[in-house]
Amino acid sequence: MFDQFTLKQHPIEVLVNQRASILPGALKIVGIYHNYNSTLPFGISSSISESTTKEIEFSLDVIKKHSNINSNKTWISIADSGLDRNSSEKRVIKQMSLEDEFENNILLLKFESIYPNIYDLIFIFFNKDKNSFELESKPQSLNAENKSLIGHLLFNSIKTQIETHVNNAISFDSILEVNRTTQIGLIDAYRKIKEAEDKHNLLIHTVIKNYTQLIQDKTEINIKFSEEALAMLIDFEGTQDELKNVVLKSAELAINLTKGNEAVVYPTYLQLERYQNKSREDKIEAVPVLFNRYSKTRQILDKYEKSARDVLKNDQPLTGKNVGANCPAPISAPAITDSIKNHKKKMLTLFLKHPEKWPIIRSEFKPIINILPKGPLLGGVLIGA
């Protein structure tokens, strides 16, 4: 069975569905209410003799008839309710007798619906032959005084439940709207990320094609890159010159290891780290052409590492002031601290991906040491970097 979140249901529907726990003394509860998505009233019933709530048929005259009653809580008989179409009883206007009072075992409660001058109705059926609430020490039929008290208590109790449900539903709708807006924002962000990735992938493929075309024109050998090799090149974080070296050298290796007029470049031919790190120390300040989300952070780390090396070569203390003074464009110690704070998560990610890089600042430069978590905490910090 499908379980629907109760805040998405009409409060009277919830009440009828929970008859056994809310009103265990009732034989049956019938709810007729106007739902939020339809102008036509809806009727449901739950009783001791039935295991599930069921939909009922009723005449619209039932609502019209009982909406005209002044009181919002009235005891009526099954004939007066209008729910039993097979009943041949006709009430004659006369003074109420004890027998009539005995027959009035249905408590009718009226609540304002979402439409003006139209009411939602709840019919609560009680046993005629005994006091379901055991208001007396010995079970007996409900008398007028007991009925008045029961009607008053149930009306106010159910009214409070309905109002609480409606208020919670309004709050829930606000939460749903926030969630919907958030999901739309996430979808848009994912779309933009995907577009950026597609553009980056297209750029890589274009660069590879242009570089390999030069070799193909000279050798008349068709050069292809395996899917795994292409994936590695897409994730390559080096400069354009480094990418060119990787492509050309791997293509040459593929040609030398292949017979025939088609050469395939496999991942083992790429040797990415070898070319990416070649002469890195001499060109730390070079701006990468192939930008990614870590390019700026990598530049900052490279700059501080080179400056720290120069500071130690000059036998100076490895302080923020000295490191900043030895940068190509000198900066203050507070500026270094701010840049490290702003790039903290990305720096930690790069430290994890490249444990061999930036050894000086990672082990001796205090502003960097201060952001390094201890032990297994590092993995947790990287989430969302």
MIFI-299437 format. One line per field, with one value per residue (C-alpha): residue in one letter; x, y, z. Coordinates in nm, 4 decimals. Layout:
<pts>
type = (A | ...)
c1 = (X | ...)
c2 = (Y | ...)
c3 = (Z | ...)
</pts>
This chain:
<pts>
type = (M | F | D | Q | F | T | L | K | Q | H | P | I | E | V | L | V | N | Q | R | A | S | I | L | P | G | A | L | K | I | V | G | I | Y | H | N | Y | N | S | T | L | P | F | G | I | S | S | S | I | S | E | S | T | T | K | E | I | E | F | S | L | D | V | I | K | K | H | S | N | I | N | S | N | K | T | W | I | S | I | A | D | S | G | L | D | R | N | S | S | E | K | R | V | I | K | Q | M | S | L | E | D | E | F | E | N | N | I | L | L | L | K | F | E | S | I | Y | P | N | I | Y | D | L | I | F | I | F | F | N | K | D | K | N | S | F | E | L | E | S | K | P | Q | S | L | N | A | E | N | K | S | L | I | G | H | L | L | F | N | S | I | K | T | Q | I | E | T | H | V | N | N | A | I | S | F | D | S | I | L | E | V | N | R | T | T | Q | I | G | L | I | D | A | Y | R | K | I | K | E | A | E | D | K | H | N | L | L | I | H | T | V | I | K | N | Y | T | Q | L | I | Q | D | K | T | E | I | N | I | K | F | S | E | E | A | L | A | M | L | I | D | F | E | G | T | Q | D | E | L | K | N | V | V | L | K | S | A | E | L | A | I | N | L | T | K | G | N | E | A | V | V | Y | P | T | Y | L | Q | L | E | R | Y | Q | N | K | S | R | E | D | K | I | E | A | V | P | V | L | F | N | R | Y | S | K | T | R | Q | I | L | D | K | Y | E | K | S | A | R | D | V | L | K | N | D | Q | P | L | T | G | K | N | V | G | A | N | C | P | A | P | I | S | A | P | A | I | T | D | S | I | K | N | H | K | K | K | M | L | T | L | F | L | K | H | P | E | K | W | P | I | I | R | S | E | F | K | P | I | I | N | I | L | P | K | G | P | L | L | G | G | V | L | I | G | A)
c1 = (0.0000 | 0.1205 | 0.1797 | 0.1182 | 0.2663 | -0.0280 | 0.0504 | -0.0339 | -0.3801 | -0.6922 | -0.7139 | -1.0533 | -0.9092 | -0.6338 | -0.8901 | -1.1039 | -0.7988 | -0.6902 | -1.0361 | -0.9205 | -0.6572 | -0.8285 | -1.1853 | -1.1747 | -1.5246 | -1.6834 | -1.8463 | -1.7935 | -1.6738 | -1.7844 | -1.6052 | -1.7349 | -1.4900 | -1.3815 | -1.0297 | -0.7808 | -0.7636 | -1.1357 | -1.4566 | -1.6539 | -1.6851 | -1.5317 | -1.6636 | -1.4835 | -1.5786 | -1.4009 | -1.5721 | -1.4977 | -1.6373 | -1.4069 | -1.0304 | -0.9631 | -1.1034 | -1.3320 | -1.4864 | -1.8614 | -2.1345 | -2.3658 | -2.6035 | -2.4960 | -2.8200 | -2.6508 | -2.4094 | -2.6792 | -2.9116 | -2.6631 | -2.4917 | -2.8130 | -2.8105 | -2.6975 | -2.5079 | -2.1650 | -2.2317 | -2.5610 | -2.6825 | -2.8922 | -3.0314 | -2.9309 | -3.2521 | -3.1724 | -2.8139 | -2.9111 | -2.6348 | -2.8641 | -3.0519 | -3.2327 | -3.3854 | -3.7595 | -3.7754 | -3.9344 | -3.9035 | -4.2223 | -4.1885 | -4.2896 | -4.1595 | -3.8455 | -3.9199 | -3.6797 | -3.7115 | -3.6111 | -3.3155 | -3.2103 | -3.2148 | -2.9877 | -2.6610 | -2.4680 | -2.2692 | -2.2520 | -1.9667 | -1.9410 | -1.6215 | -1.5697 | -1.4339 | -1.1940 | -1.4971 | -1.7173 | -2.0528 | -1.9846 | -1.8999 | -1.6984 | -1.8867 | -1.7859 | -2.0399 | -1.9396 | -2.1529 | -2.1836 | -2.3367 | -2.7013 | -2.6973 | -2.4105 | -2.2036 | -1.8983 | -1.7132 | -1.8084 | -1.8980 | -2.0979 | -1.9778 | -2.2346 | -2.2543 | -2.5798 | -2.7262 | -2.5987 | -2.8287 | -2.8752 | -2.6333 | -2.3590 | -2.4147 | -2.3815 | -2.0520 | -1.9175 | -2.0162 | -1.8468 | -1.5249 | -1.4969 | -1.5740 | -1.3017 | -1.0531 | -1.1024 | -1.1095 | -0.7681 | -0.6357 | -0.7597 | -0.6086 | -0.2758 | -0.2758 | -0.3497 | -0.0741 | 0.1752 | 0.0704 | 0.1347 | 0.4812 | 0.5386 | 0.4448 | 0.7053 | 0.9648 | 0.8659 | 0.9074 | 1.2527 | 1.3438 | 1.2109 | 1.4093 | 1.7204 | 1.6809 | 1.6350 | 1.9523 | 2.1423 | 2.0189 | 2.1278 | 2.4681 | 2.5101 | 2.4118 | 2.6717 | 2.9370 | 2.8465 | 2.8657 | 3.2067 | 3.3241 | 3.1973 | 3.3797 | 3.6956 | 3.6687 | 3.6156 | 3.9217 | 4.1360 | 4.0162 | 4.0863 | 4.4368 | 4.5136 | 4.3848 | 4.5904 | 4.9133 | 4.8746 | 4.7777 | 5.1317 | 5.2743 | 5.0091 | 5.0853 | 5.4539 | 5.4186 | 5.0829 | 5.0029 | 4.6618 | 4.7018 | 4.4257 | 4.4032 | 4.2303 | 3.9341 | 4.1433 | 4.4237 | 4.1760 | 4.0257 | 4.3701 | 4.4454 | 4.1109 | 4.2103 | 4.5625 | 4.6374 | 4.9485 | 5.0135 | 4.9536 | 5.3245 | 5.3224 | 5.0131 | 5.1812 | 5.4858 | 5.2678 | 5.0676 | 5.3660 | 5.5892 | 5.3124 | 5.2199 | 5.5834 | 5.6010 | 5.2804 | 5.4145 | 5.7430 | 5.5577 | 5.3107 | 5.3226 | 5.0952 | 4.9312 | 4.7392 | 4.8899 | 4.6953 | 4.8113 | 4.7488 | 4.7600 | 5.1050 | 5.2480 | 5.1523 | 5.4008 | 5.2093 | 5.4142 | 5.7404 | 5.6375 | 5.4205 | 5.7045 | 5.9777 | 6.1554 | 5.8705 | 6.1008 | 6.2217 | 5.8739 | 5.6649 | 5.5148 | 5.3950 | 5.0167 | 4.8501 | 4.6534 | 4.4362 | 4.2496 | 4.0626 | 3.9242 | 4.2650 | 4.4845 | 4.4868 | 4.5517 | 4.8379 | 4.9956 | 4.9790 | 5.1429 | 5.4142 | 5.4844 | 5.5146 | 5.7286 | 5.9790 | 5.9873 | 6.0409 | 6.3315 | 6.4899 | 6.4408 | 6.6232 | 6.9028 | 6.9596 | 6.9726 | 6.6654 | 6.3915 | 6.0996 | 5.8390 | 5.5375 | 5.7133 | 6.0238 | 5.8245 | 5.6084 | 5.9118 | 6.0710 | 5.7622 | 5.7919 | 5.5330 | 5.6024 | 5.3026 | 5.2480 | 5.2310 | 4.8567 | 4.7899 | 4.9583 | 4.7444 | 4.4262 | 4.5124 | 4.5813 | 4.2523 | 4.0551 | 4.2120 | 4.2296 | 4.0106 | 4.1628 | 4.5135 | 4.4324 | 4.2969 | 4.6152 | 4.8291 | 4.6421 | 4.6655 | 5.0326 | 5.2112 | 5.5501 | 5.4969 | 5.5593 | 5.7713 | 5.9191 | 5.6024 | 5.4175 | 5.6790 | 5.8329 | 5.6058 | 5.3772 | 5.0765 | 5.0528 | 5.1208 | 4.8348 | 4.5734 | 4.6858 | 4.4509 | 4.6010 | 4.5728 | 4.2448 | 4.0749 | 4.2301 | 3.9883 | 3.6865 | 3.8113 | 3.8418 | 3.4716 | 3.3248 | 3.6642)
c2 = (0.0000 | 0.3479 | 0.5602 | 0.9268 | 1.1967 | 1.3071 | 1.6797 | 1.6419 | 1.5102 | 1.6961 | 1.7088 | 1.5334 | 1.2543 | 1.2116 | 1.2069 | 0.9382 | 0.7250 | 0.7363 | 0.6572 | 0.3584 | 0.5561 | 0.8960 | 0.7792 | 0.4146 | 0.4415 | 0.5305 | 0.2613 | 0.4588 | 0.7957 | 0.9538 | 1.2590 | 1.4794 | 1.7499 | 1.9806 | 1.9053 | 2.1691 | 2.0529 | 2.0074 | 2.1999 | 1.8744 | 1.7329 | 1.3983 | 1.1399 | 0.8638 | 0.6266 | 0.4183 | 0.1707 | -0.1070 | -0.3651 | -0.2603 | -0.2995 | 0.0015 | 0.3454 | 0.3483 | 0.6089 | 0.6626 | 0.8016 | 1.0713 | 1.3372 | 1.6999 | 1.7709 | 1.6317 | 1.9247 | 2.1771 | 2.0414 | 2.0393 | 2.3648 | 2.5469 | 2.4222 | 2.6961 | 2.4771 | 2.3375 | 2.0225 | 1.8342 | 1.4872 | 1.3303 | 0.9942 | 0.7905 | 0.9030 | 1.2702 | 1.2298 | 1.1718 | 0.9150 | 0.6099 | 0.6262 | 0.3027 | 0.4385 | 0.4872 | 0.6776 | 1.0189 | 1.2413 | 1.4203 | 1.7630 | 1.7100 | 1.7464 | 1.5390 | 1.2239 | 0.9959 | 0.7451 | 1.0095 | 1.1057 | 0.7415 | 0.7234 | 1.0285 | 0.8362 | 1.0252 | 1.3334 | 1.5764 | 1.8273 | 2.1172 | 2.2993 | 2.5808 | 2.4537 | 2.6331 | 2.7736 | 3.0468 | 2.9476 | 2.5790 | 2.3342 | 2.0172 | 1.7557 | 1.4803 | 1.2171 | 1.0126 | 0.7033 | 0.5802 | 0.2643 | 0.3154 | 0.0502 | 0.1491 | 0.4416 | 0.4246 | 0.6730 | 0.5043 | 0.8339 | 0.6408 | 0.3579 | 0.1313 | 0.1409 | 0.2898 | 0.4871 | 0.8379 | 1.0985 | 1.4562 | 1.5995 | 1.3531 | 1.4137 | 1.7882 | 1.7423 | 1.4918 | 1.7145 | 2.0154 | 1.8271 | 1.6519 | 1.9625 | 2.1661 | 1.8805 | 1.8097 | 2.1824 | 2.2165 | 1.9176 | 2.0614 | 2.4052 | 2.2501 | 2.0335 | 2.3325 | 2.5435 | 2.2585 | 2.2046 | 2.5728 | 2.5461 | 2.2240 | 2.3997 | 2.6662 | 2.3956 | 2.2294 | 2.5609 | 2.6139 | 2.2576 | 2.3074 | 2.6287 | 2.4583 | 2.1649 | 2.4007 | 2.5823 | 2.2539 | 2.1364 | 2.4667 | 2.4386 | 2.0816 | 2.1939 | 2.4709 | 2.2322 | 1.9851 | 2.2602 | 2.3663 | 2.0054 | 1.9588 | 2.2724 | 2.1580 | 1.8119 | 1.9639 | 2.1846 | 1.8838 | 1.6841 | 1.9800 | 2.0269 | 1.6555 | 1.6505 | 1.9545 | 1.8177 | 1.4636 | 1.5929 | 1.7245 | 1.3766 | 1.2081 | 1.4377 | 1.3435 | 0.9709 | 0.8937 | 0.6897 | 0.7362 | 0.8101 | 0.7272 | 0.7675 | 0.4987 | 0.6057 | 0.5568 | 0.7727 | 1.0457 | 1.0410 | 1.0907 | 1.3818 | 1.5450 | 1.5380 | 1.6631 | 1.9769 | 2.1005 | 2.3877 | 2.3840 | 2.3247 | 2.0305 | 1.8884 | 1.9268 | 1.7354 | 1.4554 | 1.4241 | 1.4361 | 1.2032 | 0.9485 | 0.9596 | 0.9003 | 0.6078 | 0.4595 | 0.4798 | 0.3143 | 0.0315 | -0.0305 | -0.2015 | -0.0844 | 0.2494 | 0.2930 | 0.3603 | 0.3609 | 0.5633 | 0.3727 | 0.5197 | 0.3728 | 0.5771 | 0.9130 | 0.9502 | 1.2535 | 1.3313 | 1.3223 | 1.5987 | 1.7916 | 1.8348 | 1.8990 | 2.2265 | 2.3092 | 2.4923 | 2.7236 | 2.8228 | 2.8285 | 3.1643 | 3.0511 | 3.0867 | 2.7598 | 2.7840 | 2.4852 | 2.6244 | 2.4116 | 2.4702 | 2.4094 | 2.6169 | 2.9313 | 2.7317 | 2.5449 | 2.8763 | 3.0062 | 2.6939 | 2.6981 | 3.0638 | 3.0119 | 2.7000 | 2.8818 | 3.1829 | 2.9559 | 2.7856 | 3.1263 | 3.2295 | 2.9187 | 2.9655 | 3.3135 | 3.1677 | 3.3668 | 3.2536 | 3.0955 | 3.3525 | 3.4949 | 3.8289 | 3.6805 | 3.4514 | 3.7447 | 3.9647 | 3.7026 | 3.6581 | 3.8011 | 4.0599 | 4.1108 | 4.0688 | 4.1062 | 3.8249 | 3.8900 | 3.8675 | 3.5263 | 3.4122 | 3.5307 | 3.3555 | 3.0295 | 3.0612 | 3.1263 | 2.8300 | 2.5930 | 2.3103 | 2.3131 | 2.3193 | 2.0155 | 1.8390 | 1.9104 | 1.7960 | 1.4675 | 1.4200 | 1.5216 | 1.4154 | 1.4697 | 1.8405 | 2.1556 | 1.9744 | 2.2884 | 2.4821 | 2.1650 | 2.0729 | 2.4049 | 2.6994 | 2.7586 | 2.9173 | 2.6004 | 2.3632 | 2.5243 | 2.4179 | 2.0554 | 1.8259 | 1.5471 | 1.1845 | 1.0574 | 1.3960 | 1.5010 | 1.2947 | 1.4529 | 1.8061 | 1.7437 | 1.6812 | 1.9626 | 2.1111)
c3 = (0.0000 | -0.0878 | 0.2222 | 0.1525 | 0.3737 | 0.5906 | 0.5529 | 0.1835 | 0.2745 | 0.3811 | 0.7645 | 0.7647 | 0.5507 | 0.8093 | 1.0921 | 0.9272 | 0.8421 | 1.2066 | 1.3504 | 1.5555 | 1.7466 | 1.7678 | 1.8470 | 1.9541 | 2.1006 | 1.7641 | 1.5518 | 1.2360 | 1.1057 | 0.7789 | 0.6437 | 0.3632 | 0.2655 | -0.0130 | -0.1286 | -0.2370 | -0.5973 | -0.6695 | -0.6167 | -0.5819 | -0.2287 | -0.1450 | 0.0995 | 0.2902 | 0.5659 | 0.8292 | 1.0599 | 1.3063 | 1.0639 | 0.7754 | 0.7658 | 0.5422 | 0.4704 | 0.1687 | -0.0575 | -0.0257 | -0.2479 | -0.1184 | -0.2406 | -0.2561 | -0.0707 | 0.2422 | 0.2487 | 0.1627 | 0.4299 | 0.7164 | 0.6187 | 0.7060 | 1.0647 | 1.3006 | 1.5454 | 1.4573 | 1.6660 | 1.6488 | 1.7437 | 1.4685 | 1.3630 | 1.0589 | 0.8876 | 0.9491 | 0.8304 | 0.4681 | 0.4369 | 0.4313 | 0.1003 | 0.1793 | 0.5005 | 0.4797 | 0.8041 | 0.7888 | 1.0877 | 1.1800 | 1.3362 | 1.7008 | 2.0500 | 2.1071 | 2.3054 | 2.4956 | 2.2137 | 1.9609 | 2.1746 | 2.1877 | 1.8066 | 1.7761 | 1.8050 | 1.5343 | 1.6247 | 1.3316 | 1.3401 | 1.0926 | 0.9960 | 0.7478 | 0.4168 | 0.1852 | 0.0020 | 0.1551 | 0.3072 | 0.2453 | 0.5223 | 0.5634 | 0.7652 | 1.0055 | 1.1134 | 1.4198 | 1.4837 | 1.8436 | 1.9836 | 2.0857 | 2.3508 | 2.5745 | 2.6892 | 2.4625 | 2.6792 | 3.0069 | 3.1676 | 3.4259 | 3.6479 | 3.4840 | 3.1020 | 2.9829 | 2.6954 | 2.6345 | 2.7799 | 2.6576 | 2.9128 | 2.8209 | 2.4506 | 2.4976 | 2.6812 | 2.4282 | 2.1355 | 2.2907 | 2.3697 | 2.0333 | 1.8311 | 2.0027 | 1.9964 | 1.6248 | 1.5431 | 1.7090 | 1.5155 | 1.1860 | 1.2545 | 1.3567 | 1.0456 | 0.8195 | 0.9789 | 0.9483 | 0.5869 | 0.5102 | 0.6660 | 0.4730 | 0.1479 | 0.2255 | 0.2816 | -0.0465 | -0.2292 | -0.0785 | -0.1733 | -0.5262 | -0.5666 | -0.4305 | -0.6678 | -0.9632 | -0.8567 | -0.8288 | -1.1665 | -1.3196 | -1.1502 | -1.2750 | -1.6231 | -1.6196 | -1.4896 | -1.7642 | -2.0273 | -1.8955 | -1.8987 | -2.2542 | -2.3677 | -2.1925 | -2.3488 | -2.6929 | -2.6426 | -2.5473 | -2.8477 | -3.0772 | -2.9357 | -2.9704 | -3.3265 | -3.4257 | -3.2783 | -3.4123 | -3.7558 | -3.8000 | -3.7460 | -3.9567 | -4.2493 | -4.2338 | -4.1670 | -4.3331 | -4.0236 | -3.8641 | -3.4923 | -3.2455 | -2.8693 | -2.6649 | -2.4501 | -2.1360 | -2.2746 | -2.3748 | -2.0252 | -1.8719 | -2.1057 | -2.0222 | -1.6532 | -1.7290 | -1.5253 | -1.7051 | -1.9406 | -2.3142 | -2.3823 | -2.1431 | -2.3089 | -2.6469 | -2.5225 | -2.3876 | -2.7109 | -2.9462 | -2.7447 | -2.6875 | -3.0575 | -3.1563 | -2.9124 | -3.0516 | -3.4078 | -3.3103 | -3.1343 | -3.4173 | -3.7536 | -4.0283 | -4.1010 | -3.7745 | -3.4300 | -3.1030 | -2.8023 | -2.4783 | -2.1239 | -2.0543 | -2.3431 | -2.1917 | -1.9007 | -1.7753 | -1.4642 | -1.6554 | -1.8930 | -1.6530 | -1.4043 | -1.6599 | -1.5773 | -1.3362 | -1.0974 | -1.3733 | -1.4855 | -1.1711 | -1.2598 | -1.6048 | -1.6324 | -1.7414 | -2.0629 | -1.9730 | -1.6771 | -1.4256 | -1.0784 | -0.9156 | -1.1496 | -0.9338 | -0.6153 | -0.7836 | -0.8888 | -0.5317 | -0.3892 | -0.6581 | -0.5857 | -0.2097 | -0.2553 | -0.4803 | -0.2498 | 0.0534 | -0.1250 | -0.1946 | 0.1694 | 0.2934 | 0.0377 | 0.1837 | 0.5382 | 0.6407 | 0.8830 | 0.6969 | 0.8022 | 0.6223 | 0.5938 | 0.4263 | 0.1964 | 0.0876 | 0.0264 | -0.2027 | -0.4225 | -0.7782 | -0.6749 | -0.3001 | -0.0701 | 0.3041 | 0.5564 | 0.6264 | 0.2521 | 0.2463 | 0.5397 | 0.3649 | 0.0375 | 0.2215 | 0.4124 | 0.0921 | -0.0886 | 0.2090 | 0.0789 | -0.2685 | -0.1213 | 0.0909 | -0.2166 | -0.4120 | -0.1182 | -0.1175 | -0.4952 | -0.5130 | -0.1916 | -0.3547 | -0.4316 | -0.2269 | 0.0362 | 0.1955 | 0.2736 | 0.3776 | 0.6358 | 0.7437 | 0.6579 | 0.9568 | 0.7726 | 0.5607 | 0.8498 | 1.0440 | 0.7858 | 0.7704 | 0.9664 | 1.1685 | 1.0693 | 0.9184 | 0.9474 | 0.6172 | 0.4111 | 0.5786 | 0.5200 | 0.1486 | 0.1017 | -0.1078 | -0.1998)
</pts>
